[in-house]
Amino acid sequence: MRTTSTFSVLFWIHGHRIDKNNLTQVYARITLNGKRAVMSLNQKVDVDLWDSKRQRLKGNSRTVKTINNYLDEVRSDLVICYRDLKHELRVITPQLVKARYLDEDKKIHSLDDIFEYHNDKLGIKLAKKPFVITRQVRNIL
């Protein structure tokens, strides 16, 4: 049986959080199956230039193009994070997509990863000990 999920990315601004220069923060909302996660993009934009229908800035200035390109990159990176999580066959939540985008998700380590970490980090510190035959081993031999 094939299951479908709804995934979308929305950019928006707070119209009532405007500073004295008429600037406000841009936020990204990740929606997956009706559940949301919101994150700030740390970009300040002019409220008068924001087109809420297109979810981007209006105009052709250099700063407008730079911010619009940044929004396109964020959207594509979030979609890539969603696809990666989907290919890993994990239970996907909007918070998990956000954590993957921000590099805050925890990687699941396998036994091979643990052995490799041990050999890389502790293999240098451990000294080889000579094999000494004890009295109990001599009795067995």
C-alpha positions in Angstrom: 0.0 0.0 0.0 1.4 3.4 -0.9 1.0 6.2 1.5 1.1 9.8 0.6 2.2 12.7 2.7 1.8 16.4 2.2 5.0 18.5 2.4 5.3 22.2 1.8 7.6 25.1 2.6 6.1 28.6 3.1 8.0 31.8 3.6 6.3 34.6 5.6 6.9 37.7 7.6 5.4 39.1 10.8 3.5 42.2 9.8 3.3 43.4 13.4 7.0 42.9 14.4 8.4 45.8 12.4 11.3 47.8 13.6 11.8 51.6 13.1 13.4 51.1 9.6 10.3 49.2 8.4 12.3 45.9 8.4 11.1 42.6 9.7 12.4 39.0 9.9 11.6 36.3 7.3 10.4 32.9 8.6 10.1 29.5 7.0 7.3 27.2 7.9 7.7 23.5 7.2 4.3 21.7 7.0 4.1 17.9 6.8 0.7 16.2 7.1 -0.8 19.2 8.9 2.0 19.6 11.5 4.2 22.6 11.4 7.7 23.7 12.3 8.8 27.3 12.1 12.3 28.7 11.9 13.7 32.2 11.4 16.0 32.7 8.4 17.8 35.6 10.0 17.1 37.8 7.0 15.6 41.3 7.5 13.4 42.6 4.6 11.5 45.7 4.0 7.8 45.1 4.6 6.7 47.3 1.7 8.7 45.1 -0.7 7.3 41.7 0.5 4.9 39.9 -1.8 3.0 37.5 0.4 1.3 35.8 -2.6 4.6 34.9 -4.3 6.5 34.6 -0.9 9.4 36.7 -2.0 10.5 40.3 -2.4 9.4 42.6 -5.2 11.9 44.5 -7.3 15.1 44.1 -9.2 17.7 45.5 -6.9 20.8 43.6 -5.9 19.7 43.0 -2.4 16.2 41.8 -3.5 17.8 39.3 -5.9 20.2 38.1 -3.3 17.4 37.5 -0.7 15.2 35.8 -3.3 18.0 33.5 -4.4 18.6 32.7 -0.7 14.9 31.8 -0.3 15.1 29.5 -3.3 18.2 27.8 -1.9 16.5 27.3 1.5 13.5 25.8 -0.2 15.6 23.4 -2.2 17.7 22.4 0.8 14.6 21.7 2.8 13.2 19.5 0.0 16.5 17.7 -0.1 16.5 17.1 3.6 12.9 15.7 3.3 14.0 13.4 0.5 17.0 12.2 2.4 14.9 11.4 5.5 12.4 9.6 3.3 15.1 7.5 1.7 16.4 6.6 5.2 12.9 5.1 5.9 12.6 7.2 9.0 9.4 8.5 10.5 9.4 12.0 9.2 8.2 15.0 11.2 8.6 18.7 10.4 10.8 19.1 13.4 13.1 16.4 12.0 13.3 18.1 8.6 14.2 21.3 10.4 16.8 19.6 12.6 18.3 18.0 9.5 18.5 21.4 7.7 20.2 22.9 10.8 22.5 19.9 11.2 21.1 19.2 14.6 19.8 15.7 14.0 21.5 12.8 15.5 23.1 10.2 13.3 22.2 6.6 14.1 25.5 4.8 14.5 26.0 1.2 13.5 28.3 -1.3 15.1 30.8 -0.7 12.3 30.8 3.0 13.1 31.6 2.3 16.8 34.5 -0.1 15.9 35.9 2.5 13.5 35.6 5.2 16.1 37.4 3.0 18.6 40.2 2.1 16.3 40.7 5.7 15.2 40.5 7.4 18.6 41.7 4.8 21.1 43.8 2.5 18.9 46.7 5.0 19.1 46.5 5.3 22.9 46.5 1.6 23.6 49.8 -0.1 23.8 50.4 -3.6 22.7 51.0 -5.9 25.6 53.1 -9.0 25.2 51.3 -12.3 25.6 52.3 -13.9 28.9 51.5 -17.5 29.6 50.0 -17.7 33.1 50.0 -20.7 35.4 46.4 -21.5 34.5 47.1 -21.5 30.8 50.2 -23.8 31.4 48.0 -26.3 33.2 45.6 -26.4 30.3 48.5 -26.9 27.8 
